[in-house]
Amino acid sequence: MRQWAGTSFSVADWRNNYSMYETTNGMKLMLSYNINSNDAQAYYEFVLSRYIPVMQSMGLELSEAWHTAYGEYPNRLICFVCDDHETMVSVLENEVWDTLNDQLMEYVTEFSYKVIPYKLGFQI
């Protein structure tokens, strides 16, 4: 058993709750962009209070978030995962997806995304 912030869990609990990590049918949605430096606080508020919860309500789980500190790459990479191709297609064809990204564009530039088959570990 491990404990963080007062919550105990075991590896078995984690595997039972995150079945996509054991499947080969999982999909990963990778979003990359640069955060507008003049409005970073508003960006964080939007992503944490709106973007992530809405994506989760559509069947995706946040799997990772990366910041590029140096180099000519987008400074943010955020990934969401799901169990199957149908869930991903459902999200990408949903008007909420378009609206959410239109709202995100108020805080970011050079937005792009791609969908790839899920594999454990860092993917580009």
C-alpha positions in Angstrom: 0.0 0.0 0.0 1.1 3.5 -0.8 -0.2 6.7 0.8 -0.2 10.3 -0.6 -2.1 13.2 0.8 -4.0 10.9 3.2 -5.2 8.5 0.5 -4.2 4.9 0.5 -4.2 2.7 -2.5 -2.5 -0.4 -3.8 -1.2 -1.3 -7.2 -4.2 -3.7 -7.6 -6.6 -0.8 -6.9 -4.8 1.3 -9.5 -4.9 -1.5 -12.2 -8.6 -2.1 -11.5 -9.5 1.6 -11.8 -7.3 2.2 -14.9 -8.0 -0.7 -17.1 -6.9 1.1 -20.3 -3.3 0.7 -19.0 -3.7 -3.0 -19.5 -5.4 -3.0 -22.9 -3.9 -2.7 -26.4 -7.0 -0.9 -27.7 -6.5 2.3 -25.7 -6.0 5.6 -27.5 -4.0 8.7 -26.5 -4.9 12.3 -27.4 -1.9 14.5 -27.4 -2.3 18.3 -27.3 0.6 20.6 -27.8 0.7 24.4 -27.6 2.4 27.5 -26.2 0.8 29.3 -23.3 0.4 33.1 -23.7 2.8 34.4 -21.1 0.7 37.5 -20.4 -2.3 35.5 -19.2 -0.8 32.3 -17.6 -3.0 32.5 -14.5 -6.2 32.7 -16.5 -4.9 29.7 -18.6 -4.4 27.6 -15.5 -7.8 28.5 -14.1 -9.5 27.6 -17.4 -7.7 24.3 -17.8 -8.1 23.1 -14.2 -11.7 24.2 -13.7 -13.2 23.7 -17.2 -11.0 21.9 -19.8 -9.9 18.9 -17.8 -13.3 18.3 -16.1 -15.2 18.5 -19.4 -12.7 16.1 -21.1 -13.2 13.7 -18.2 -17.0 13.9 -18.5 -16.7 12.9 -22.2 -14.8 9.7 -21.2 -11.1 10.7 -21.4 -8.6 10.6 -18.5 -5.7 13.0 -18.1 -2.6 10.8 -18.3 0.2 13.3 -18.3 1.2 17.0 -18.6 4.7 18.1 -19.7 6.4 21.5 -19.8 9.2 22.2 -22.2 11.7 24.5 -20.4 14.2 24.8 -23.2 14.2 24.5 -27.0 12.1 25.3 -30.0 9.2 23.1 -29.1 5.7 24.0 -27.8 6.0 24.6 -24.1 3.1 22.4 -23.1 2.1 18.8 -24.0 -1.0 17.4 -22.4 -2.2 13.9 -22.9 -5.6 12.2 -22.4 -6.3 8.5 -22.7 -9.4 6.3 -23.2 -10.1 2.6 -23.5 -11.2 2.4 -27.1 -11.3 4.0 -30.5 -15.0 4.6 -30.3 -14.7 6.9 -27.3 -12.0 8.9 -28.9 -14.0 9.4 -32.1 -17.1 10.3 -30.0 -15.1 13.1 -28.3 -13.5 14.4 -31.5 -16.9 14.6 -33.3 -18.6 16.3 -30.4 -19.4 20.0 -30.7 -18.2 20.4 -27.1 -14.7 19.5 -28.2 -14.7 22.3 -30.8 -16.1 24.8 -28.3 -13.6 23.8 -25.6 -10.7 24.3 -28.0 -12.1 27.6 -29.2 -12.1 28.7 -25.6 -8.6 27.3 -25.0 -7.3 29.4 -28.0 -7.9 32.5 -25.8 -4.9 31.4 -23.7 -2.6 29.6 -26.1 -1.0 29.7 -29.5 0.3 27.1 -32.0 -2.3 24.6 -30.8 -2.2 21.2 -32.4 -3.3 17.7 -31.5 -2.9 14.1 -32.7 -4.4 10.8 -31.7 -2.2 7.7 -31.4 -2.5 4.2 -30.1 -1.8 4.1 -26.3 1.5 2.7 -25.0 2.8 2.9 -21.5 5.5 5.6 -21.2 6.4 8.8 -23.0 5.2 9.1 -26.6 5.7 11.8 -29.2 
